């Protein structure tokens, strides 16, 4: 997900990773089938701001790498 350009909407296919990191991503509302819109990306790419389920959320590169989108 970290390579998606700003303004593009994508659908979550699956989450990778295990344990606390995977649980944290799911607790933020990012689950399989959810539509996510990339709003902003910081100059160095970390963090990125997304809109998911009607609210804005900031993700680190490490978290975004575990979200597989189409």
N, C-alpha and C positions, 0 to 999 in steps of 0.2 A: 504494500500500500504506500510505502514511502516514496515511490516514483510517480505517483498520480499528479498531474498538473492541477493548478488552482482552478476552481470553478467546475470541475468535473464530478458527476455523480457516479458512484459505483455500488455494486452489490457484493456483500460479504459472502464468500463461498465457504470458508472454514477458518478456524483459528488453530494456529500451531502453538507449540510450547506446552509446558506442563506446570502444575502446581499453582503457586500464588500469582504468578504473572498472568496465566490464562484465566484464573478466577477474577482477577482485577479487571481485565478487559471485558469479561462477561458482565461484571457488576456495573460497568459504565454504560451498558446497554448495547454493546457491540456483539451481536450474535449472528449465527448463520441466517442468511436471507435478509438482513437489515440493509437498507439503503443508506449510504454515507456520502456526504458532499464535502470535498476538500475546499476550505475557505481561504486559508492563508498558510504560507510556509515561511519560516524565519530565513533570513539571508544564508545562514549556514545549514539550513535544512532541519534544525532541531530547536524548538518543537514545531509541530504543525497543528493548525487549528481545523477541526472538522465539525460538521453539523450532523448529529445523529439523533433520531427520534424527537426532533424539535428543539434541541438545546445544543449549545456550542461546547466543545471539549478540546482540550489541548493534549496531544500525544507526543511522547519522545520517539526518536528513531527506533530505539530498542523495542518499544511496544508496537509500533507500526509494522516492523518486520514480521511480526507474528500474525498479522491479519492478511489473509489471502483473499484477493478480490478479483472480479471478472472485468 
